[in-house]
C-alpha cells in the first residue's frame, strides 16, 4: 500500500476509554480529509470503534496506527490495531457472524470486517493480535 507523500502515519496509544474516543476521532478526521462519503465515514468509524475497544478490553491495551493512503488512483484510510494480549485462540469462531465474547458494540470482528473494504487479521495465542483495515473513497 502506498501512503500519500504528504501524509504522516499517526499513532494513538489505546490504554483507556478516552483513547478509544481519540482513535475514533482521528479515523473520522482522516476519512473526511480523503473524501469518504458520510455513510462510508460512519462505517469506518464504527469498525474502528469496535476494533479499538477490542484492543483495550481483550488485548489489554495497545495502539492504533492510521493514515490516508492511495492505491490505483483512489484515496482511503488505513488503520492498524495492535496489542500484545493473549491472542485469539479460534480465528474461525471469532470471525463467525453473531459470535461475541461479550462486552463490545455487538459487532464483533465479523461486523467490523463487513464495514470496511480490506480486512486482515493476524493473531497468535500468547503473542497478540493485529487487525488492519482500509476503507476506500468511491
Secondary structure as UniProt FT lines:
FT   STRAND          2..3
FT   TURN            5..6
FT   STRAND          10..14
FT   HELIX           17..33
FT   TURN            34..35
FT   HELIX           38..57
FT   TURN            58..59
FT   STRAND          62..71
FT   TURN            72..73
FT   STRAND          74..83
FT   HELIX           91..94
FT   TURN            97..98
FT   HELIX           108..115
FT   STRAND          118..124
FT   TURN            125..127
FT   STRAND          128..136
//
